[in-house]
Amino acid sequence: MRVILAPDKFKGSLSAPEVAQFLAAGLRSAHQGLDIELMPVADGGEGTIDAVVAAGFTRVSATVQGPTGQAVEADFAIRGNVAVIEMASASGLAVLPAGRLSPLAASTFGTGQLVSAALDHGCTDIVLGVGGSASTDGGAGMLAALGVTFKNAAGRHLLPGGGALSAVTNIDVTGLDKRLGGVAFTLASDVDNPLLGPEGAAAIFGPQKGATPEHVVQLENALERYFRIMANALGTAAVDAIDAPGAGAAGGTGYAALAVLNAKRRSGIDVVLGLTGLADRLHGADLVITGEGSLDEQSLFGKAPMGVGSAARAAGVPVVAVCGRTTLDTETLQSAGFAHTHALTDIEPDTSLCMNNAGSLLTQIGALIGAELARTGHEQENSYV
C-alpha cells in the first residue's frame, strides 16, 4: 500500500518535515509493508521553504536587513531558474528582536534583498510566499531594496516603515533593477483583501502587528497617500492593483508585487502543490495523510490541508487528517473530505503538553493508523479511510 504524508507544520511545535517524519515512524512500527512517501507542504507562508527543500530545491542563505534594521540570516530556495522566497524569513514577526512589535517602522527591505539575491543566482521565475510579515509598509521597503526611491517634500529619502509613507511626495521607479524585466513573479497568497478600506491591509492585519486603533488610522492614511503617489508614477498598473485580490496581503506587499513587479496571484497551497510535485505523485496512491496544528474554521479557507485534500479527492485518493486539535465537528470534517481525523488532544487533552510532546504523540497516531491498515488488510483499507 502506498501512503503519502503531506502535512503542514504544527505551528509553535514542529515543522512540516518533522511532522511527516514522526508520522512515518509510527506507521512503519505498526505496518512494515507500507510504501511511505514524505511530501510536507505549506500554504505559501511560513514553512514554504522547508516544503520545497524537502522536494528537491536547494536552500540558500543570505544576510539581509530584518524588519527593524537588524541583520538577520534569511533563506530562500532555488531549483534551476526557479526561486522561492518566504517573506517571513526576512521580514516576519518571528525575526523581530525579542519579539518587539514595530507597527509603524517595520519594513520589508529584507524581502527585496532576497529577491535581489535570487536575481544574482540567475532566477527568472520567482515565487513570493507572503504570510507572517511584521510590517504594513505597502511593500515599499521591498521596492526600495530593488531600486525604487521614495522621497519627501524636502527631497530626502523616507525612513523605513509604513508610518513614513504619510510624508511621501515622490516615487521614482526608473531605478528599478532592470533584471526584473525578464522575471515572472508569482504572489503565493490566499488573502483576498484590497490595499485600502475597512477590509484593507491596515484595518485587518495592522493589529496583528501591534497597531493600536490610532496606528491603524495613521497607516491607512499613509497607504492611501502611497497609492496616490504610486498612481502618478505608474498610472493604470497602480490603479488596477489597489482593489485586486491579494493587494492587502502582508501589509500591502501584495500591492507592490502586483503593481510594480507585475506578479500574478495564485493560491499558496496550489503553488506549493505544483512546486513539490505532489499533485502528480497522488496518482496511484492508496492513502494521503495531511493536517496542521489546528483544524478550525480558518482551515476551511485556503489552508494547506484543504488544498491537499481537494487534490487527493480529484485523484480519487482517500484522505485522513491529523492535527494538534480541532474545533470542527465530525460532520464538518467529513463534508470537507476527511474520511477520518486524528487529533493529538484525543490522546492528551492538555494542549500545552500536546505542543511539548507533539513528536511522540504523532508517532502514536501514526502507529494507530498503521495498525488499523494492517488489521483491515489490503482489500479493506479504503473502508477504514
N, C-alpha and C positions, 0 to 999 in steps of 0.2 A: 504494500500500500504506500502511495506517495503522498506525503504530507508537506505542505508549505507553511512555514511560520512567518507571518508578516505583521508583527506588532509594531505599534508606535511606542515611544518612550513612556515610562511611568514617571511623570514629572516630579522632580524632587527626590527621586529614588533611584531609578535605573534608566540607562539609555536603551534605545530600541534594540541594538545588537545584544546587549546584556539580557534583556527580557527574552529574546529568542533563544539565547544560549541556555538559560535556566529551564525554559520550557522543553527544549530539546533533550536536556539531561534527564528530565523526568520521564518524557516519552520513551526514551531508549531504555531506561531502567525497567520499564514495565512491558515493553514490546520491542524486542531486539530486531524484529523483521521489518521495521518501518524504514522507508526511504525518506529521510527528512531533509528539506532544503530550508536554509535560513535566509530570508529575504526581508530584513527590517525595513520599515517605511517611516515617512513623516508627512506632514501636511503642507510642507513648503516653509514652515517656520523653524524653530529650534529643533535640532536633530536631523535636519535635511542632509548636512554634510556627512554625518555618521551613516545615514542610509545609503547614500550614493557611493561612499567609500567601501561599504560592505559589498556593493555590487560591482566593484572594479575600478572606480575612479581613484585618482591619486590625491592624497591630502597635501596641500601646500600651505605653509605658514608664512605670515608676514607681520612685521611690526607696524602697527597703524595707530592713528590718534583715536583714543576712546571718546565716549560721549562728552566728557568734560575736559578733554585735552590731554589726559594722561596717556602714556604709551601702553598699548595692550598687544598681546600676541593673538592674532586672529587667523582663522583658517578659511580656505576655500578649497574647492576640488576641481580637478581637470581630468578630462579624457579626450584625447585628440584635440579638436578645436573647440570643445565644449567646456565651459566653466560654470560651476555652481557656486553662488555666493549666498551665504547665510548672514543676513544683516545683523542678527542678534550677536554674532561672533565679534563684530567690530563696534556696533552702536547700540547694543542691547542693555536692558536693565541689569542683566547678570554681570556685566563688566563695569558697572559703576563702582567707584571706590567705596568700600564699606557699605554698599547699597544705598548711598545717599542720593536721593532723587533731586533732579535739577530741571524742573519743567520748562523754565524759560531759557536756560542757557545750553542745555544738552544739544549736541549736534550730530549730524550723520556724516561728517567729514571722513571718518574712517571707512565707511562703506564705499565712498568714492575712491579711496585709496586702494581698496580691494579690487574694484573694477579696473583701476589703472594697472594693478599688478597682473590681473588676468589678461589685459591687453599686452603687457610685456611678455607674456607666455604665448602670444600669437593666437589667442582665442577670439573667434569671430561669432560664437553663439553663446550668449551669456544669460544664465537664469538667475534672477534676483529673487531669493526667497525672503519674504518680509514677515515679521512677527517678533514680538518681544522687544520692540525698539524702545529706547529711553527718551526719545525726543519728539518734539512737534515743530520741526523746522521746515516742513514742506519739502524736504529733500534738498534744501538749499546748500547744506553742508556737503552733501554728496556731489552736487553740481560744482561747488567751489573747488573741490579736490580734482575735478575733471576740467578745470579751466574757466568756468563761468565766474564773472566778477559781479559783486553786489556792493553798491556804494550808496552813501547817504548824501544829503544836500550839500555837505561840505566837500564832497568828492573823496571821502575817506572810506576804506573798506569796512564793511559791517563786522561787528563782533559775532561770534558764533551763536547759534540758538534761534528758536522761533521768536522769542521776545524782541530781538534786534530787528526783525523784519518790519516792525512798525515804523522804522526810520528809512527804509529803502526807497530810493528815488530813481535809481538806475540799475538795470540788469543788462550786462553785455555778454552775449553768448558767442561772440566771434572768436574767443579764445578756447572754446570747447575743443578738447582733444580730437584732432582730425581722424584718428584711427577709429573713432566711434561711428564714422560714416559707413564703415563696412561691417558693422556688427548688428546681428539680430538679437534683440533683447526680449526676454520673457519675464513678465511680472507674475510670480507664482503666489497667488493670494486668493482667498475665498471671501475677503472683505468686500462688500458692495458699496460701502459708504462713499459719498462725494467728499470733496475737499472742504466745503463750507456748509454752514447751516446747522440746524439742530441735530442732524444725523452725521455731521462732518467730523473731521479729524480732531479738532479741539474739544468739541462738546462731548463726543462719545469716548474718545481714547485719552484725552488730556488728563482726566482724573486718575487713570491707571498709572500715570507717570508722575503723580504728585501735584497736579494742578489743582489749586483751590478754585472756587467759583469766580473769584476776581481774576485769577490767572487765565481761566478759560475764556473770559471776555477779552482779555488782553491778547491772547493767542489768536482768537477768532478774528479780531480786528487786524492783527499783524498779517495773518494768512490772506485776508481779503485784500490788503494793500499789495502783498506779494503777488497775488493773482493779477491785479490791475497792471502792475509794472511789467509782469511777465507777458501779459497780453500785448502791451506796447512793443515788447521785444520780439515776440514770436508770431503774433497775430492769431490766425484761426486755430492753429495747433493748441495754443494755450487755452483758448475759449472752449474748444471742443472737449478738452480733457477735464475741465473743472467738475462736471457732473457725471463723468464716466465712472462706471462701477470700478471700485478699487482705488480711485483717486485719493480717498481719505486714509488708505492703508498706511500703517507705520508712520503716523503723524504727518501724513501728506507726502511721504516719499513716493507713494504710488503716483501722485500727480506729476512729480518731477520726471519719473520714469516714462510715463505716458506722453507728457507734453514735449519733453526735451530729448529723451532717448528713443522716442517712437516705439516704446515697448508694447507688446501685446499681452493682455492679461489672460491667464488660464488658471483654472482651479489648481491649488497647490498639490493636492493628492494626485490629480491626473498627471501633472508634470512629473511627480516622483515615480508614479507607476511606469511612465514611459522611460525615464532615465534609468531606472533599475532593471527594466525588462520584465517586471513582474507580470504585467498584462499578458505577455507572450508565454511565460512559464506556467500560467494557470491551466493551459490546455493539457489534458491528460492527468491532472492532479486528482486525488480522491478526496482530499480534505484541505481546507485552509483554516488556519487559526490566526486571528488578528486580535486587536484590543489596544487599550491605553489605560492610563492610571485611573481615570474616572469616566465612566459611561453615563452621560447625563443628557439633558435637553440640548446642550450645545453640540454634543456629539452627532446629533441628527442632521447638522447643517455643515457639510463640507469637511468634517474631520476625517482623519485617516481611516479608522475602522469602517466607516460607512463607504468610503471610496473603495477600499479593498473588498468589502462585502458585495458592493454593486458589480465590480469587475468579475468577482468569482461567480456570482449568480449568472452573469451574462455568459460565462464559460461553462455553466452547468455544474459548478463545483459547490458542495455544501460548505457552510461557514460556521465556525464556533468562535465566540468571543471570550476573551479572558481580560479581566480588569481588576484594578485595586478595589473599587467599589462601584456600585451602580445605583442611581436614583430612579431608574426606569423600571416599570413593571414588566412582567413576563410577556404580556400581550404586546406591549410596545416594542420590546426587543425582538420578538418573533415577527412582528409586522415589518421591522427594519431589516429582516432577512437572516437573523441569527437563530439557527436551529437550537442552539444551546448556549448558555452564558455561565461562566465560572468567575466568581469574584473572590479576591483574597479574603474579604470580610466574611465569606461563607465559612472559612476555616478559623480566622482570627478576627473577632468583631472590633477589637481596638484598632482604630485606623493608624494611630502613631506606631503601634507595634507592627502593623502591616507594612508601613513605609520602611521601618528599620530592618525588617526581616523579609522584604519582598522576594529576594532571590530564593530562599529556601521554600517559601510559600508557593512561588511559581513552579518550582521543581515538584512539589507535592501535587499541584494541579496537573502538571504535565503527566505525572505518574498515574493520576486518576483517569485522565483521558486515554493514556496508553493502555491501561488495564482494561478499560471498557472496550476499546478497539480489539484487544486480544481476546476478550471474552466472547464478544459477539461474532468474531470470525469475519473473514473477508467478504463472504456473501451477504452479511448482515450489517456491515459497517455503516452504510448510509442510514440504517434505521436508527442508529444512535445519534448521528449528527443531524 
